[in-house]
């Protein structure tokens, strides 16, 4: 199987996680950010992730991919743990701030989807329409970090185990880890102890890399 992704995309990280957690081989292919034709030729629109199944057919939508792999590969499904309404609410609240923190930094991390200047320019133009200029976003770093830090402090006591946020792997892990993982590109942001242990352990378990080593 092949999984077509952007390295920065949290929805792509969701799909990547299930392969890593179940030790199922998959070949990763990264689209350039301004490559519209490739995804459109596969699923009729520009969207990632896209799974190319063993039969050659294509499947979009991160949670559909997760469900397909979890229920059709390996001995049995692994995402069987409980879900937490409190964690879901914190994820939703973090997403009010995280894109302004992360998007201006993504283009400086050396990611494959931004390997050309035209890919960078396309991404910047697209995001600036929604959130303002990247310079303006970077100027808000202190206030955005403060807001996210308060939410991480709320999250920290909810994490039951570094290997599964609710004590047993669930869809909450698939949704939470990618959000936390992308925040590791923000140098000024500190993670509370249980959250840091969780994001570090889940990166190893899922084989999805973090950005601490190149944070800006």
N, C-alpha and C positions, 0 to 999 in steps of 0.2 A: 504494500500500500504506500501511497504518497500523500503527504499533507502539505498543502500550499498555504503559506503563512506570510505575515510580517513579524519580524522578531519583537517589535514593541507592542504588538496588539494583545490586549488582555484576553480577548475572545479566542485568539489563536493559542495563547497559553493554556486556556481551558482544555482545548482539544489535545495539545501536546501532553498535558498531565496524564490523561487516561492511558496513553501508550506507555509512559514511563512507570506509572504506578502498577501496571499489569505486566510489565516487562515484555511488551509486544513490539517487535521491530517496525519502524516506519521510516520512510525516507522523507526528509524535510526539504522543501523547495521554497525559496523566498522570491516573491514578486518584487520588482521595483515599485516604489510608491506611485509612480505615474504610469504604470503599465495597466491600462484599462482593457486592452484587447484580450489578454490571456484569460483572466477570470470570466469575461463576457463570453468567450468562446466555450467555456466549460458549463456555466450555469446561467448565462444570459444577463448578468449584471456584475458590477465591480463589488466584490465582497470576499472577505476571508474570515475564517479558514475555509478551505475546500479540501475534502477528502476524496482522493481517487481510490476507489475500492479495488479489490483483486480482480473483479470482473470488468474493470475499466470505466465503470460509471462514476459519476461525481455526486457528492453530497455536501451541501453547505450547512450553515448554522451550527455553532459550536456545541450547544447542548444536545442537538440531534446526533452529532458525531460521537460525543461522549456516551450517550445512551446506546448507540449502535455498537461501539467497540466493547463497552462494558458487558453487554448482553450477548455478544456473539463471539467473543474471543476470550481465551483463558478458561479455567475450570468453572468459574462461577462469577456472578457480579460481585464487585467489591464496594460499590457505593450504596451501602445498605443502612448506614447510620442515621440517627435523628437529625432533624434540621432545627435551627434556632431562629425564631423571629427577631430576637435582639441582634444577632449577628447580621441578618439580612438588612435590618434598619441601619446599622452602622455602615455597612457597605454602601447603601444608598446615600447616606450622608457624606461619606468620603468622596463619592463621585461628584459632589457639588464643587469640589475644589481640585481634584487630582489632575485633571487635564491641563489646567493652567500651570500647574507645577511641572508636569512631565513633558508636554509637547515641545516647548522650547528647548528641552534638554535632549530629547530623542535624536534630533538631527546632529548632535555633537558626540554621540556614543559610538560611532563607527559601525552602525547597523547596516546589514546588507541591502535593505530596502531603500536606503539613502546613499547608494554607491555613486550616483551621478548627481550633478548640480540640478538637472531638470527634475529629478525625483524630489530633491529637497525643496526646490522652488514650488512645485505643485503642492506638496504637503503644507508648506508655510501659507500659501495663498488660500488653500481650502480651510485650514484651521483658523486663520485670522478673521475670516468672515464670521465665525461663530464666537470667538473669544477675544477679539482684539489682537493687536500686534504682539509678537513674541517679546519685544522689548518691554511692553507694558506688563505683560504677564510676569516676566522676570523681576520687574520692579516691585511686584506684589509678593515676592517670595516670603518675606518675613511674616506677613499677615496670613498667608496661605498655610505656611508651616505651622503656625500657632493653631489655626483651626483644625488641621489634620492631627496635630499632636494631641489635642483634647479628645478627639474621637478615638485615637489609638489607646489612650488611657482608659477609655470606656470599654474598649475591646479586650484589653489585656486580661482582666479577671475572668472573662468568659471562655478563654481558651483552656480546654481540659487537658490536652496533650499536644506535644510537638508533632506527633505523627498524625493527628486528626483533631481538628478544632473542637469537635463535640465528643471526642473520645473514641469514635469509630468513623472511618471514612464515609463521607456523604457528599451530596451536591454542594453543601456549604463550603467544603474544601475546594471544590472546583471553582466556585464563585469568589471565595475570599482570597486564596493564595495569589491569583493573578493581579488583584488590586494592590495587595501588599508588595508583591514582587516589583511592580512598576514604580512604586514609591521609593525603591532602593536606588533609583537614579538621582535622588535629591540629596545632595551632600549635607545640607543643613538640617535634615530631618533625622531625629533619633527615635529608635524603636524601643518601647518598653520591654523588659526582660522576657516575658512569656511570648510576646509577639515576635521578638527577634529569634528566640529558640524555634518557634513554629515556622517562620519563613525560611530559616536556614535548613531545618530538617526536611521541610516539604520540597525545597529545591532539590535536595539530594534524592529523595524518594521518587519525585516525578521527573527528574532529569531535565528540569527547566532552569536555566541559569539566572542568576541575579545580576544586578548592576552595581553593587557596592564598589567594585574595583575600578569603576570608571565614572562614579557619581560626580555630578557637577552642581 
